[in-house]
Amino acid sequence: MTKREIVDHWHKGAKDSLRMAELALQEKSYALSLFHCQLAVEKALKAKYISEKNSDPPLTHDLLRIAMLLEQH
């Protein structure tokens, strides 16, 4: 896969997770909705990491840590 294809894959995953969050919210399944929101943000951050750092994203679910790694130059 090219870098563009990998980034697109992570973006699609983020959009899919956001859609699942919306569906869970409609069903008043708030914990599940929040879980998918977190997953969508994580996937979007990892797509940005791959795009900007030209490297595999960190193996963590910690959104703050990923964001802080993106801020480092």
All heavy atoms as a GROMACS GRO file, in nm:
protein
  591
    1MET      N    1   0.085  -0.119   0.000
    1MET     CA    2   0.000   0.000   0.000
    1MET      C    3   0.089   0.125   0.000
    1MET      O    4   0.192   0.127   0.065
    1MET     CB    5  -0.086   0.006   0.126
    1MET     CG    6  -0.203  -0.088   0.130
    1MET     SD    7  -0.295  -0.066   0.286
    1MET     CE    8  -0.451  -0.018   0.221
    2THR      N    9   0.042   0.225  -0.069
    2THR     CA   10   0.113   0.352  -0.066
    2THR      C   11   0.075   0.427   0.062
    2THR      O   12  -0.025   0.393   0.129
    2THR     CB   13   0.074   0.440  -0.186
    2THR    OG1   14  -0.064   0.477  -0.174
    2THR    CG2   15   0.098   0.367  -0.318
    3LYS      N   16   0.153   0.528   0.094
    3LYS     CA   17   0.123   0.609   0.212
    3LYS      C   18  -0.017   0.670   0.199
    3LYS      O   19  -0.094   0.671   0.294
    3LYS     CB   20   0.227   0.719   0.228
    3LYS     CG   21   0.205   0.806   0.351
    3LYS     CD   22   0.320   0.903   0.370
    3LYS     CE   23   0.271   1.043   0.361
    3LYS     NZ   24   0.374   1.142   0.388
    4ARG      N   25  -0.053   0.718   0.080
    4ARG     CA   26  -0.184   0.778   0.057
    4ARG      C   27  -0.295   0.676   0.084
    4ARG      O   28  -0.397   0.710   0.146
    4ARG     CB   29  -0.193   0.830  -0.087
    4ARG     CG   30  -0.324   0.895  -0.123
    4ARG     CD   31  -0.334   1.036  -0.069
    4ARG     NE   32  -0.421   1.038   0.047
    4ARG     CZ   33  -0.414   1.126   0.145
    4ARG    NH1   34  -0.324   1.220   0.144
    4ARG    NH2   35  -0.496   1.123   0.246
    5GLU      N   36  -0.278   0.554   0.039
    5GLU     CA   37  -0.378   0.450   0.062
    5GLU      C   38  -0.392   0.418   0.211
    5GLU      O   39  -0.503   0.396   0.259
    5GLU     CB   40  -0.341   0.323  -0.016
    5GLU     CG   41  -0.356   0.338  -0.166
    5GLU     CD   42  -0.298   0.221  -0.244
    5GLU    OE1   43  -0.201   0.159  -0.196
    5GLU    OE2   44  -0.352   0.192  -0.353
    6ILE      N   45  -0.281   0.417   0.281
    6ILE     CA   46  -0.284   0.390   0.425
    6ILE      C   47  -0.357   0.502   0.499
    6ILE      O   48  -0.443   0.477   0.583
    6ILE     CB   49  -0.141   0.370   0.480
    6ILE    CG1   50  -0.081   0.241   0.421
    6ILE    CG2   51  -0.140   0.365   0.632
    6ILE    CD1   52   0.068   0.226   0.443
    7VAL      N   53  -0.324   0.626   0.465
    7VAL     CA   54  -0.391   0.741   0.527
    7VAL      C   55  -0.540   0.738   0.496
    7VAL      O   56  -0.624   0.760   0.584
    7VAL     CB   57  -0.325   0.874   0.483
    7VAL    CG1   58  -0.408   0.994   0.525
    7VAL    CG2   59  -0.183   0.883   0.538
    8ASP      N   60  -0.574   0.709   0.371
    8ASP     CA   61  -0.716   0.700   0.332
    8ASP      C   62  -0.787   0.589   0.410
    8ASP      O   63  -0.903   0.606   0.449
    8ASP     CB   64  -0.730   0.675   0.181
    8ASP     CG   65  -0.694   0.796   0.097
    8ASP    OD1   66  -0.683   0.908   0.153
    8ASP    OD2   67  -0.676   0.779  -0.025
    9HIS      N   68  -0.718   0.478   0.432
    9HIS     CA   69  -0.775   0.368   0.510
    9HIS      C   70  -0.809   0.414   0.652
    9HIS      O   71  -0.918   0.384   0.704
    9HIS     CB   72  -0.677   0.251   0.512
    9HIS     CG   73  -0.715   0.140   0.603
    9HIS    ND1   74  -0.811   0.047   0.571
    9HIS    CD2   75  -0.672   0.108   0.727
    9HIS    CE1   76  -0.825  -0.038   0.671
    9HIS    NE2   77  -0.742  -0.004   0.767
   10TRP      N   78  -0.716   0.487   0.717
   10TRP     CA   79  -0.740   0.537   0.853
   10TRP      C   80  -0.852   0.641   0.853
   10TRP      O   81  -0.935   0.642   0.945
   10TRP     CB   82  -0.612   0.596   0.912
   10TRP     CG   83  -0.516   0.493   0.962
   10TRP    CD1   84  -0.410   0.439   0.894
   10TRP    CD2   85  -0.519   0.429   1.089
   10TRP    NE1   86  -0.348   0.346   0.972
   10TRP    CE2   87  -0.411   0.338   1.093
   10TRP    CE3   88  -0.600   0.440   1.201
   10TRP    CZ2   89  -0.384   0.259   1.204
   10TRP    CZ3   90  -0.572   0.362   1.311
   10TRP    CH2   91  -0.466   0.272   1.312
   11HIS      N   92  -0.858   0.727   0.751
   11HIS     CA   93  -0.966   0.825   0.742
   11HIS      C   94  -1.101   0.756   0.727
   11HIS      O   95  -1.200   0.795   0.791
   11HIS     CB   96  -0.945   0.921   0.625
   11HIS     CG   97  -0.852   1.032   0.654
   11HIS    ND1   98  -0.766   1.082   0.561
   11HIS    CD2   99  -0.829   1.103   0.767
   11HIS    CE1  100  -0.694   1.178   0.614
   11HIS    NE2  101  -0.730   1.193   0.739
   12LYS      N  102  -1.107   0.652   0.643
   12LYS     CA  103  -1.232   0.578   0.626
   12LYS      C  104  -1.274   0.514   0.759
   12LYS      O  105  -1.391   0.519   0.796
   12LYS     CB  106  -1.219   0.471   0.519
   12LYS     CG  107  -1.348   0.393   0.496
   12LYS     CD  108  -1.330   0.280   0.398
   12LYS     CE  109  -1.459   0.202   0.375
   12LYS     NZ  110  -1.537   0.167   0.491
   13GLY      N  111  -1.177   0.457   0.830
   13GLY     CA  112  -1.206   0.398   0.961
   13GLY      C  113  -1.262   0.501   1.058
   13GLY      O  114  -1.355   0.473   1.135
   14ALA      N  115  -1.205   0.623   1.054
   14ALA     CA  116  -1.254   0.730   1.142
   14ALA      C  117  -1.398   0.767   1.107
   14ALA      O  118  -1.482   0.782   1.197
   14ALA     CB  119  -1.163   0.852   1.130
   15LYS      N  120  -1.426   0.779   0.979
   15LYS     CA  121  -1.563   0.812   0.936
   15LYS      C  122  -1.661   0.700   0.974
   15LYS      O  123  -1.773   0.728   1.017
   15LYS     CB  124  -1.566   0.838   0.786
   15LYS     CG  125  -1.500   0.967   0.747
   15LYS     CD  126  -1.499   0.985   0.595
   15LYS     CE  127  -1.421   1.108   0.557
   15LYS     NZ  128  -1.410   1.124   0.412
   16ASP      N  129  -1.618   0.576   0.956
   16ASP     CA  130  -1.703   0.462   0.993
   16ASP      C  131  -1.732   0.462   1.143
   16ASP      O  132  -1.846   0.439   1.186
   16ASP     CB  133  -1.637   0.330   0.954
   16ASP     CG  134  -1.632   0.306   0.804
   16ASP    OD1  135  -1.701   0.379   0.729
   16ASP    OD2  136  -1.556   0.215   0.761
   17SER      N  137  -1.630   0.490   1.223
   17SER     CA  138  -1.649   0.493   1.369
   17SER      C  139  -1.742   0.607   1.409
   17SER      O  140  -1.825   0.591   1.500
   17SER     CB  141  -1.514   0.507   1.440
   17SER     OG  142  -1.438   0.390   1.422
   18LEU      N  143  -1.728   0.720   1.343
   18LEU     CA  144  -1.817   0.833   1.373
   18LEU      C  145  -1.962   0.798   1.338
   18LEU      O  146  -2.054   0.830   1.414
   18LEU     CB  147  -1.772   0.959   1.299
   18LEU     CG  148  -1.842   1.088   1.335
   18LEU    CD1  149  -1.832   1.117   1.485
   18LEU    CD2  150  -1.786   1.203   1.255
   19ARG      N  151  -1.981   0.730   1.227
   19ARG     CA  152  -2.116   0.687   1.187
   19ARG      C  153  -2.173   0.591   1.292
   19ARG      O  154  -2.290   0.600   1.329
   19ARG     CB  155  -2.112   0.621   1.049
   19ARG     CG  156  -2.246   0.570   1.002
   19ARG     CD  157  -2.343   0.684   0.972
   19ARG     NE  158  -2.471   0.627   0.931
   19ARG     CZ  159  -2.587   0.663   0.981
   19ARG    NH1  160  -2.594   0.758   1.072
   19ARG    NH2  161  -2.698   0.607   0.939
   20MET      N  162  -2.092   0.499   1.341
   20MET     CA  163  -2.137   0.407   1.446
   20MET      C  164  -2.174   0.483   1.574
   20MET      O  165  -2.270   0.448   1.642
   20MET     CB  166  -2.030   0.301   1.476
   20MET     CG  167  -2.008   0.203   1.362
   20MET     SD  168  -2.158   0.118   1.307
   20MET     CE  169  -2.204   0.032   1.455
   21ALA      N  170  -2.098   0.586   1.604
   21ALA     CA  171  -2.129   0.669   1.722
   21ALA      C  172  -2.266   0.735   1.705
   21ALA      O  173  -2.345   0.739   1.800
   21ALA     CB  174  -2.021   0.775   1.741
   22GLU      N  175  -2.292   0.784   1.585
   22GLU     CA  176  -2.422   0.846   1.559
   22GLU      C  177  -2.536   0.746   1.573
   22GLU      O  178  -2.641   0.778   1.631
   22GLU     CB  179  -2.422   0.908   1.419
   22GLU     CG  180  -2.330   1.028   1.405
   22GLU     CD  181  -2.310   1.073   1.262
   22GLU    OE1  182  -2.347   0.999   1.167
   22GLU    OE2  183  -2.254   1.182   1.244
   23LEU      N  184  -2.516   0.626   1.520
   23LEU     CA  185  -2.620   0.523   1.531
   23LEU      C  186  -2.644   0.483   1.677
   23LEU      O  187  -2.759   0.468   1.720
   23LEU     CB  188  -2.581   0.400   1.449
   23LEU     CG  189  -2.582   0.418   1.297
   23LEU    CD1  190  -2.521   0.297   1.228
   23LEU    CD2  191  -2.723   0.444   1.247
   24ALA      N  192  -2.536   0.467   1.752
   24ALA     CA  193  -2.550   0.432   1.895
   24ALA      C  194  -2.622   0.543   1.970
   24ALA      O  195  -2.704   0.517   2.058
   24ALA     CB  196  -2.413   0.404   1.956
   25LEU      N  197  -2.592   0.668   1.935
   25LEU     CA  198  -2.658   0.781   2.000
   25LEU      C  199  -2.808   0.780   1.972
   25LEU      O  200  -2.889   0.805   2.063
   25LEU     CB  201  -2.595   0.912   1.954
   25LEU     CG  202  -2.647   1.040   2.018
   25LEU    CD1  203  -2.622   1.039   2.169
   25LEU    CD2  204  -2.580   1.161   1.954
   26GLN      N  205  -2.845   0.751   1.849
   26GLN     CA  206  -2.987   0.743   1.814
   26GLN      C  207  -3.058   0.637   1.898
   26GLN      O  208  -3.176   0.652   1.929
   26GLN     CB  209  -3.004   0.711   1.665
   26GLN     CG  210  -2.966   0.825   1.574
   26GLN     CD  211  -2.967   0.784   1.427
   26GLN    OE1  212  -3.004   0.672   1.392
   26GLN    NE2  213  -2.924   0.875   1.342
   27GLU      N  214  -2.987   0.533   1.934
   27GLU     CA  215  -3.044   0.425   2.016
   27GLU      C  216  -3.030   0.452   2.165
   27GLU      O  217  -3.061   0.365   2.246
   27GLU     CB  218  -2.978   0.292   1.979
   27GLU     CG  219  -3.006   0.246   1.837
   27GLU     CD  220  -3.154   0.222   1.813
   27GLU    OE1  221  -3.220   0.160   1.900
   27GLU    OE2  222  -3.204   0.264   1.707
   28LYS      N  223  -2.981   0.570   2.199
   28LYS     CA  224  -2.959   0.610   2.339
   28LYS      C  225  -2.859   0.518   2.410
   28LYS      O  226  -2.865   0.500   2.531
   28LYS     CB  227  -3.091   0.619   2.415
   28LYS     CG  228  -3.185   0.726   2.361
   28LYS     CD  229  -3.308   0.737   2.444
   28LYS     CE  230  -3.407   0.840   2.405
   28LYS     NZ  231  -3.402   0.914   2.287
   29SER      N  232  -2.767   0.465   2.333
   29SER     CA  233  -2.659   0.383   2.389
   29SER      C  234  -2.537   0.475   2.404
   29SER      O  235  -2.446   0.476   2.321
   29SER     CB  236  -2.630   0.265   2.296
   29SER     OG  237  -2.529   0.183   2.352
   30TYR      N  238  -2.540   0.553   2.511
   30TYR     CA  239  -2.444   0.662   2.526
   30TYR      C  240  -2.300   0.614   2.546
   30TYR      O  241  -2.207   0.672   2.487
   30TYR     CB  242  -2.487   0.754   2.640
   30TYR     CG  243  -2.626   0.810   2.617
   30TYR    CD1  244  -2.730   0.778   2.703
   30TYR    CD2  245  -2.653   0.890   2.508
   30TYR    CE1  246  -2.859   0.827   2.680
   30TYR    CE2  247  -2.780   0.940   2.483
   30TYR     CZ  248  -2.883   0.908   2.571
   30TYR     OH  249  -3.009   0.955   2.548
   31ALA      N  250  -2.279   0.511   2.624
   31ALA     CA  251  -2.142   0.461   2.645
   31ALA      C  252  -2.083   0.410   2.513
   31ALA      O  253  -1.966   0.436   2.482
   31ALA     CB  254  -2.142   0.352   2.750
   32LEU      N  255  -2.163   0.339   2.436
   32LEU     CA  256  -2.115   0.288   2.307
   32LEU      C  257  -2.088   0.404   2.210
   32LEU      O  258  -1.989   0.402   2.136
   32LEU     CB  259  -2.217   0.191   2.248
   32LEU     CG  260  -2.175   0.119   2.121
   32LEU    CD1  261  -2.048   0.036   2.144
   32LEU    CD2  262  -2.288   0.029   2.071
   33SER      N  263  -2.174   0.504   2.214
   33SER     CA  264  -2.154   0.621   2.130
   33SER      C  265  -2.023   0.692   2.164
   33SER      O  266  -1.944   0.727   2.075
   33SER     CB  267  -2.271   0.718   2.144
   33SER     OG  268  -2.252   0.830   2.060
   34LEU      N  269  -1.998   0.709   2.292
   34LEU     CA  270  -1.873   0.773   2.335
   34LEU      C  271  -1.751   0.690   2.295
   34LEU      O  272  -1.648   0.744   2.254
   34LEU     CB  273  -1.873   0.798   2.486
   34LEU     CG  274  -1.964   0.911   2.532
   34LEU    CD1  275  -1.973   0.911   2.684
   34LEU    CD2  276  -1.915   1.044   2.480
   35PHE      N  277  -1.762   0.558   2.308
   35PHE     CA  278  -1.653   0.471   2.268
   35PHE      C  279  -1.618   0.492   2.121
   35PHE      O  280  -1.502   0.507   2.084
   35PHE     CB  281  -1.688   0.323   2.293
   35PHE     CG  282  -1.590   0.229   2.231
   35PHE    CD1  283  -1.466   0.206   2.291
   35PHE    CD2  284  -1.620   0.163   2.112
   35PHE    CE1  285  -1.375   0.119   2.233
   35PHE    CE2  286  -1.529   0.077   2.054
   35PHE     CZ  287  -1.406   0.055   2.114
   36HIS      N  288  -1.720   0.495   2.035
   36HIS     CA  289  -1.695   0.513   1.893
   36HIS      C  290  -1.646   0.654   1.860
   36HIS      O  291  -1.568   0.670   1.765
   36HIS     CB  292  -1.819   0.474   1.812
   36HIS     CG  293  -1.836   0.326   1.799
   36HIS    ND1  294  -1.754   0.248   1.720
   36HIS    CD2  295  -1.921   0.240   1.858
   36HIS    CE1  296  -1.789   0.122   1.729
   36HIS    NE2  297  -1.891   0.115   1.813
   37CYS      N  298  -1.687   0.752   1.938
   37CYS     CA  299  -1.632   0.887   1.920
   37CYS      C  300  -1.482   0.887   1.947
   37CYS      O  301  -1.403   0.944   1.870
   37CYS     CB  302  -1.700   0.987   2.013
   37CYS     SG  303  -1.866   1.033   1.962
   38GLN      N  304  -1.443   0.823   2.058
   38GLN     CA  305  -1.301   0.814   2.093
   38GLN      C  306  -1.225   0.741   1.982
   38GLN      O  307  -1.116   0.784   1.942
   38GLN     CB  308  -1.284   0.742   2.227
   38GLN     CG  309  -1.142   0.741   2.281
   38GLN     CD  310  -1.054   0.630   2.226
   38GLN    OE1  311  -1.103   0.529   2.178
   38GLN    NE2  312  -0.925   0.650   2.232
   39LEU      N  313  -1.282   0.634   1.931
   39LEU     CA  314  -1.218   0.557   1.826
   39LEU      C  315  -1.202   0.640   1.698
   39LEU      O  316  -1.098   0.634   1.631
   39LEU     CB  317  -1.301   0.432   1.798
   39LEU     CG  318  -1.235   0.315   1.728
   39LEU    CD1  319  -1.110   0.269   1.802
   39LEU    CD2  320  -1.335   0.200   1.718
   40ALA      N  321  -1.304   0.719   1.665
   40ALA     CA  322  -1.297   0.804   1.546
   40ALA      C  323  -1.184   0.907   1.559
   40ALA      O  324  -1.108   0.928   1.464
   40ALA     CB  325  -1.432   0.875   1.524
   41VAL      N  326  -1.174   0.969   1.675
   41VAL     CA  327  -1.068   1.068   1.696
   41VAL      C  328  -0.931   0.999   1.689
   41VAL      O  329  -0.838   1.051   1.626
   41VAL     CB  330  -1.087   1.142   1.830
   41VAL    CG1  331  -0.967   1.231   1.861
   41VAL    CG2  332  -1.214   1.225   1.826
   42GLU      N  333  -0.920   0.884   1.752
   42GLU     CA  334  -0.792   0.811   1.750
   42GLU      C  335  -0.750   0.779   1.606
   42GLU      O  336  -0.634   0.801   1.568
   42GLU     CB  337  -0.804   0.682   1.830
   42GLU     CG  338  -0.679   0.599   1.830
   42GLU     CD  339  -0.693   0.467   1.903
   42GLU    OE1  340  -0.786   0.450   1.985
   42GLU    OE2  341  -0.609   0.379   1.878
   43LYS      N  342  -0.841   0.730   1.526
   43LYS     CA  343  -0.809   0.695   1.388
   43LYS      C  344  -0.773   0.819   1.306
   43LYS      O  345  -0.680   0.814   1.224
   43LYS     CB  346  -0.926   0.620   1.324
   43LYS     CG  347  -0.944   0.481   1.382
   43LYS     CD  348  -1.067   0.412   1.327
   43LYS     CE  349  -1.085   0.274   1.388
   43LYS     NZ  350  -1.203   0.205   1.332
   44ALA      N  351  -0.842   0.929   1.328
   44ALA     CA  352  -0.810   1.053   1.257
   44ALA      C  353  -0.671   1.104   1.296
   44ALA      O  354  -0.593   1.148   1.211
   44ALA     CB  355  -0.916   1.159   1.284
   45LEU      N  356  -0.640   1.098   1.425
   45LEU     CA  357  -0.507   1.140   1.471
   45LEU      C  358  -0.398   1.050   1.412
   45LEU      O  359  -0.292   1.099   1.372
   45LEU     CB  360  -0.500   1.138   1.624
   45LEU     CG  361  -0.569   1.251   1.698
   45LEU    CD1  362  -0.570   1.223   1.848
   45LEU    CD2  363  -0.501   1.384   1.669
   46LYS      N  364  -0.424   0.923   1.406
   46LYS     CA  365  -0.325   0.831   1.351
   46LYS      C  366  -0.306   0.854   1.201
   46LYS      O  367  -0.194   0.844   1.150
   46LYS     CB  368  -0.360   0.687   1.385
   46LYS     CG  369  -0.336   0.659   1.534
   46LYS     CD  370  -0.360   0.516   1.573
   46LYS     CE  371  -0.323   0.495   1.720
   46LYS     NZ  372  -0.339   0.355   1.763
   47ALA      N  373  -0.412   0.887   1.130
   47ALA     CA  374  -0.400   0.922   0.988
   47ALA      C  375  -0.312   1.045   0.972
   47ALA      O  376  -0.224   1.049   0.886
   47ALA     CB  377  -0.538   0.947   0.928
   48LYS      N  378  -0.335   1.144   1.057
   48LYS     CA  379  -0.253   1.266   1.054
   48LYS      C  380  -0.109   1.235   1.087
   48LYS      O  381  -0.016   1.288   1.024
   48LYS     CB  382  -0.312   1.370   1.149
   48LYS     CG  383  -0.241   1.503   1.148
   48LYS     CD  384  -0.317   1.604   1.232
   48LYS     CE  385  -0.248   1.737   1.241
   48LYS     NZ  386  -0.242   1.810   1.118
   49TYR      N  387  -0.086   1.148   1.185
   49TYR     CA  388   0.049   1.110   1.225
   49TYR      C  389   0.122   1.046   1.107
   49TYR      O  390   0.236   1.081   1.076
   49TYR     CB  391   0.043   1.014   1.344
   49TYR     CG  392   0.177   0.983   1.402
   49TYR    CD1  393   0.226   1.056   1.511
   49TYR    CD2  394   0.260   0.884   1.349
   49TYR    CE1  395   0.351   1.030   1.565
   49TYR    CE2  396   0.384   0.857   1.403
   49TYR     CZ  397   0.429   0.930   1.510
   49TYR     OH  398   0.554   0.905   1.562
   50ILE      N  399   0.058   0.952   1.042
   50ILE     CA  400   0.120   0.885   0.927
   50ILE      C  401   0.151   0.986   0.817
   50ILE      O  402   0.260   0.985   0.759
   50ILE     CB  403   0.027   0.774   0.873
   50ILE    CG1  404   0.013   0.662   0.976
   50ILE    CG2  405   0.080   0.718   0.741
   50ILE    CD1  406  -0.102   0.567   0.949
   51SER      N  407   0.057   1.073   0.791
   51SER     CA  408   0.073   1.174   0.686
   51SER      C  409   0.188   1.270   0.716
   51SER      O  410   0.270   1.299   0.629
   51SER     CB  411  -0.058   1.251   0.670
   51SER     OG  412  -0.045   1.346   0.568
   52GLU      N  413   0.195   1.318   0.840
   52GLU     CA  414   0.295   1.418   0.875
   52GLU      C  415   0.431   1.359   0.909
   52GLU      O  416   0.534   1.418   0.877
   52GLU     CB  417   0.246   1.502   0.993
   52GLU     CG  418   0.135   1.596   0.956
   52GLU     CD  419   0.096   1.687   1.070
   52GLU    OE1  420   0.161   1.686   1.176
   52GLU    OE2  421  -0.002   1.762   1.051
   53LYS      N  422   0.433   1.245   0.977
   53LYS     CA  423   0.559   1.188   1.026
   53LYS      C  424   0.618   1.083   0.932
   53LYS      O  425   0.731   1.040   0.950
   53LYS     CB  426   0.540   1.125   1.165
   53LYS     CG  427   0.485   1.218   1.271
   53LYS     CD  428   0.588   1.318   1.314
   53LYS     CE  429   0.536   1.399   1.431
   53LYS     NZ  430   0.636   1.490   1.483
   54ASN      N  431   0.539   1.041   0.832
   54ASN     CA  432   0.583   0.938   0.738
   54ASN      C  433   0.634   0.815   0.814
   54ASN      O  434   0.738   0.759   0.782
   54ASN     CB  435   0.690   0.993   0.644
   54ASN     CG  436   0.702   0.909   0.517
   54ASN    OD1  437   0.604   0.850   0.474
   54ASN    ND2  438   0.820   0.905   0.461
   55SER      N  439   0.558   0.777   0.916
   55SER     CA  440   0.596   0.667   1.003
   55SER      C  441   0.469   0.600   1.056
   55SER      O  442   0.361   0.659   1.053
   55SER     CB  443   0.677   0.724   1.120
   55SER     OG  444   0.713   0.623   1.210
   56ASP      N  445   0.486   0.476   1.103
   56ASP     CA  446   0.373   0.408   1.166
   56ASP      C  447   0.329   0.485   1.288
   56ASP      O  448   0.412   0.543   1.360
   56ASP     CB  449   0.412   0.267   1.208
   56ASP     CG  450   0.433   0.173   1.091
   56ASP    OD1  451   0.378   0.201   0.982
   56ASP    OD2  452   0.503   0.072   1.108
   57PRO      N  453   0.198   0.487   1.316
   57PRO     CA  454   0.150   0.559   1.434
   57PRO      C  455   0.190   0.484   1.561
   57PRO      O  456   0.217   0.364   1.557
   57PRO     CB  457  -0.002   0.559   1.416
   57PRO     CG  458  -0.030   0.439   1.332
   57PRO     CD  459   0.090   0.424   1.242
   58PRO      N  460   0.194   0.555   1.673
   58PRO     CA  461   0.229   0.489   1.799
   58PRO      C  462   0.123   0.386   1.837
   58PRO      O  463   0.005   0.402   1.806
   58PRO     CB  464   0.233   0.604   1.900
   58PRO     CG  465   0.154   0.713   1.838
   58PRO     CD  466   0.164   0.696   1.691
   59LEU      N  467   0.167   0.282   1.904
   59LEU     CA  468   0.076   0.175   1.948
   59LEU      C  469   0.015   0.212   2.082
   59LEU      O  470   0.053   0.159   2.187
   59LEU     CB  471   0.152   0.042   1.958
   59LEU     CG  472   0.212  -0.011   1.828
   59LEU    CD1  473   0.295  -0.135   1.854
   59LEU    CD2  474   0.103  -0.039   1.726
   60THR      N  475  -0.077   0.306   2.077
   60THR     CA  476  -0.145   0.352   2.198
   60THR      C  477  -0.285   0.399   2.161
   60THR      O  478  -0.311   0.434   2.046
   60THR     CB  479  -0.066   0.466   2.266
   60THR    OG1  480  -0.133   0.504   2.386
   60THR    CG2  481  -0.054   0.588   2.176
   61HIS      N  482  -0.372   0.399   2.260
   61HIS     CA  483  -0.507   0.453   2.243
   61HIS      C  484  -0.519   0.589   2.312
   61HIS      O  485  -0.628   0.647   2.315
   61HIS     CB  486  -0.611   0.357   2.301
   61HIS     CG  487  -0.606   0.220   2.239
   61HIS    ND1  488  -0.642   0.196   2.108
   61HIS    CD2  489  -0.567   0.101   2.289
   61HIS    CE1  490  -0.626   0.068   2.082
   61HIS    NE2  491  -0.581   0.007   2.190
   62ASP      N  492  -0.409   0.637   2.367
   62ASP     CA  493  -0.407   0.762   2.443
   62ASP      C  494  -0.409   0.881   2.346
   62ASP      O  495  -0.308   0.915   2.283
   62ASP     CB  496  -0.280   0.765   2.529
   62ASP     CG  497  -0.273   0.883   2.622
   62ASP    OD1  498  -0.334   0.988   2.593
   62ASP    OD2  499  -0.204   0.871   2.725
   63LEU      N  500  -0.525   0.944   2.334
   63LEU     CA  501  -0.542   1.055   2.239
   63LEU      C  502  -0.447   1.170   2.268
   63LEU      O  503  -0.390   1.230   2.176
   63LEU     CB  504  -0.686   1.105   2.240
   63LEU     CG  505  -0.795   1.003   2.207
   63LEU    CD1  506  -0.932   1.067   2.212
   63LEU    CD2  507  -0.769   0.937   2.073
   64LEU      N  508  -0.432   1.203   2.395
   64LEU     CA  509  -0.344   1.314   2.432
   64LEU      C  510  -0.200   1.284   2.392
   64LEU      O  511  -0.130   1.370   2.338
   64LEU     CB  512  -0.354   1.342   2.582
   64LEU     CG  513  -0.269   1.458   2.632
   64LEU    CD1  514  -0.305   1.588   2.561
   64LEU    CD2  515  -0.287   1.474   2.783
   65ARG      N  516  -0.157   1.162   2.415
   65ARG     CA  517  -0.019   1.124   2.379
   65ARG      C  518   0.002   1.135   2.228
   65ARG      O  519   0.104   1.187   2.183
   65ARG     CB  520   0.011   0.983   2.426
   65ARG     CG  521   0.156   0.943   2.401
   65ARG     CD  522   0.187   0.810   2.471
   65ARG     NE  523   0.327   0.777   2.472
   65ARG     CZ  524   0.399   0.739   2.366
   65ARG    NH1  525   0.342   0.734   2.248
   65ARG    NH2  526   0.526   0.707   2.378
   66ILE      N  527  -0.091   1.088   2.150
   66ILE     CA  528  -0.079   1.096   2.004
   66ILE      C  529  -0.076   1.242   1.961
   66ILE      O  530   0.009   1.281   1.879
   66ILE     CB  531  -0.194   1.021   1.934
   66ILE    CG1  532  -0.194   0.873   1.973
   66ILE    CG2  533  -0.181   1.034   1.782
   66ILE    CD1  534  -0.322   0.799   1.932
   67ALA      N  535  -0.163   1.323   2.017
   67ALA     CA  536  -0.166   1.464   1.982
   67ALA      C  537  -0.036   1.533   2.020
   67ALA      O  538   0.017   1.616   1.943
   67ALA     CB  539  -0.285   1.534   2.051
   68MET      N  540   0.018   1.499   2.136
   68MET     CA  541   0.144   1.560   2.179
   68MET      C  542   0.260   1.518   2.088
   68MET      O  543   0.347   1.599   2.055
   68MET     CB  544   0.173   1.525   2.325
   68MET     CG  545   0.078   1.594   2.421
   68MET     SD  546   0.098   1.543   2.593
   68MET     CE  547   0.258   1.610   2.629
   69LEU      N  548   0.259   1.394   2.043
   69LEU     CA  549   0.363   1.348   1.949
   69LEU      C  550   0.352   1.422   1.817
   69LEU      O  551   0.454   1.448   1.751
   69LEU     CB  552   0.352   1.197   1.928
   69LEU     CG  553   0.392   1.110   2.046
   69LEU    CD1  554   0.354   0.965   2.020
   69LEU    CD2  555   0.542   1.122   2.072
   70LEU      N  556   0.231   1.458   1.777
   70LEU     CA  557   0.213   1.535   1.654
   70LEU      C  558   0.267   1.676   1.667
   70LEU      O  559   0.312   1.735   1.570
   70LEU     CB  560   0.064   1.540   1.615
   70LEU     CG  561   0.012   1.416   1.545
   70LEU    CD1  562  -0.140   1.417   1.542
   70LEU    CD2  563   0.068   1.409   1.405
   71GLU      N  564   0.264   1.730   1.788
   71GLU     CA  565   0.314   1.866   1.811
   71GLU      C  566   0.467   1.874   1.808
   71GLU      O  567   0.523   1.980   1.785
   71GLU     CB  568   0.264   1.919   1.946
   71GLU     CG  569   0.116   1.950   1.948
   71GLU     CD  570   0.081   2.068   1.860
   71GLU    OE1  571   0.153   2.170   1.865
   71GLU    OE2  572  -0.017   2.058   1.785
   72GLN      N  573   0.533   1.760   1.831
   72GLN     CA  574   0.679   1.759   1.830
   72GLN      C  575   0.731   1.767   1.688
   72GLN      O  576   0.677   1.703   1.598
   72GLN     CB  577   0.732   1.633   1.898
   72GLN     CG  578   0.698   1.622   2.043
   72GLN     CD  579   0.740   1.490   2.104
   72GLN    OE1  580   0.791   1.402   2.036
   72GLN    NE2  581   0.718   1.475   2.233
   73HIS      N  582   0.835   1.843   1.671
   73HIS     CA  583   0.892   1.856   1.535
   73HIS      C  584   1.019   1.783   1.523
   73HIS      O  585   1.106   1.760   1.576
   73HIS     CB  586   0.913   2.004   1.500
   73HIS     CG  587   0.782   2.078   1.495
   73HIS    ND1  588   0.697   2.068   1.389
   73HIS    CD2  589   0.721   2.158   1.582
   73HIS    CE1  590   0.591   2.143   1.411
   73HIS    NE2  591   0.603   2.198   1.530
   0.00000   0.00000   0.00000
